[in-house]
Amino acid sequence: MKRQPRSSPRSAKTQRTVSIIGTGSYVPEKILTNEDLSRMVDTTDEWITTRTGIKERRIAAKDEFTSDMATKAALKAIEQANITAAEIDLILVATATPDMLFPATACFVQKNIGATNAACLDISAACAGFLFGVEIAQQFITSHTHDTVLVIGADKLTSITNWTDRNTCVLFGDGAGAAILRHRGGAHGVISTHIGSDGQFTDILFMPGGGSRCPITAENVGHNLNTIHMSGKEVYKQAVIAMFSAAQKALQQAGLSIEDIACVIPHQANLRIIEGIADRLGIPLERFYVNLDRYGNTSAAAVAIALDEANRTGRIKAGDFVLMVVFGGGLTWASTVIEW
Ligand code: ACO
């Protein structure tokens, strides 16, 4: 029996309900399997599968950029939402691998899809970025600043992967997911959102080179400073703590309990992290949407791709309460409860 969300500061403010009216996703064609990786570094399919749940990941072509993947996902979302690109007021691209430091990847997407009336910006919240985008979109729509917002999570993590480091190179893949958010007039939509960060952990998941601290030089490229650096065990521990707490906060704000949730769509980093959260929340793993076995960790794209798949395959249906919860470098985390 589904409960009515109780009145909360957020739901009271959200008199203008914000709905996801279309989703889309894209992953590159090229598949890199665990077997393939075992020929590149000292690893095995058995190690990767048991430690992470990942079996294969998609790799973008050299000349296929984050904006290209974002554009393909966006066009599918636009088609499903049955709108024109000109109706989009704001484009938010969450990414840790922008085409360039500037201009924003969102501007490249704008050009590609012809969204001539949109303002464009990128969001830097690592793997948590897509739900940061949903929160920002919601704020703009409820405040009547914008009506139609395109939120994209897109990453080409393989462009910043150290292919000689078995600790990280087995984890990541490329892809993009997109959603169109708009006030729809009905009851359905975003019920609660929670975003958070802890800058004390900037040194457990980061890319040291390429910014103002350490501009790209031949020397620091030689030291792999242009690739992902990660303390896997610490990230793992913090991910479980942050995602569990974020899930609880979004549920509490929505006035729902975990039993009300038809589907949990978590960040797709590691199956053991998802099992840890399922265990703490006290719900079976079957209630989680998991596709990391096929794509690995696609960073900001992960939850957006999973949402699109869950939507298009009927895993989530109208009226379902859906909980999304993510975690990334920063540290950053976010959660959202949506009535689909
Ligand atoms: N193949 C074989 N052995 C490996 C590999 C590999 N690919 N990688 C590491 N090992 C070895 C290590 O060298 C170590 O060997 P040692 O004991 O001889 O030193 C051993 O396996 C155990 O390594 P651990 O790091 O303890 O392995 P752990 O069980 O912690 O698993 C993992 C590592 C999978 C990285 C895990 O810590 C993890 O998933 N962490 C979270 C990572 C993550 O989610 N990152 C991204 C989150 S945010 C975002 O999406 C950007």
Residues whose N, C-alpha, C, O or C-beta is under 5 A from the ligand:
A	BS01	ACO	D42 T43 T44 W47 R51 T52 C127 R166 N167 V170 G232 K233 V235 Y236 A269 N270 N297 S299 F327 G328 G329
